Amino acid sequence: MRIPSCSVAVLLALTCSHALAFTGPKAGTVVEVSLEQLHPTQAVIGFDQVYYQLERFARDRQKLFDEICESNGQDKARTISDSADPLKPETFACTDQPNTHPQAMKTVVVGPGGQFYLTDGHHTFSTLWEQPGAGPKMKMKVRITDVFSDSADQANFWMRMQQAHKVWLKDGNGQSISPDQLPAHVGLQSMHNDILRSLVYFVRGAAYGKPKSGDISPEFLEFYWADWLRGQLDLGDYNLSERSGYHRALQAASDLMVKPPSSKVVGGGMTAKQLGGFKSVKHKVLTRTADEKLPLMIDYKDTH
């Protein structure tokens, strides 16, 4: 029986489309992307966290390459040479192969047109964007968590992202924004600052830690805490330009975070306990942060 040529064309088109769908990116796979290919799924970061990391890397280049290796799922970097270059992977070596530690890797969702939407790693990649010798062309490996490239349109895509809790639609003042207000790229020139997000970063390990159970995004976990603190902590009472004032602000934030009951709702319908809140402040950890991290952050701000 002879098959009409138009039917053959349709069958070929369907076959090709199925083949493309089969060979396309899948959840759980690792891809290499340049930083400029990544679309943020949040408008804000804590700039002070980035400043701290930049000063840390400036003082110890080994830590820069440790960060690169860890984010690629390769543990830490082997001892680097003077010729080590973030843009040339062949100039340095990591302890393990890529994706050996997938839980440490940054994550993306594949959207319409095969675009990559960053869901975890905005601070790390903003730091690398600003890092001298790295920048927007730098390539990193990321892990795909979801593929929403079959969304009917952008509106449907963002609806799915919100339903999956893969986007944070608030500005630095805790006000709601729309997806079209999200920045095009990571980096300090594109992202906006949320000072409370920085404070929450610096009290990690002192007032809260990663939850022992539950499927909660660590990045949004810190945003929930920052948003909760927004109406309770008046930062105008503290001089954040010097270490002792910043330390007092961290102490006040920590005291609020551990204040009973642990069943208090913090954000997203989740309680302090569910978001990793401690029962008491770990003062030694907080003091160590004030002594070791805050001076680097402040020095960077004073010299840039």
Beta strands, then each sheet from edge to edge (+ up, - down):
strand 1: 30-34
strand 2: 38-40
strand 3: 44-45
strand 4: 107-110
strand 5: 116-120
strand 6: 139-147
strand 7: 192-193
strand 8: 265-267
strand 9: 270-271
sheet 1: 1+ 6- 4- 5+ 2+
sheet 2: 3+ 7+
sheet 3: 8+ 9-
end
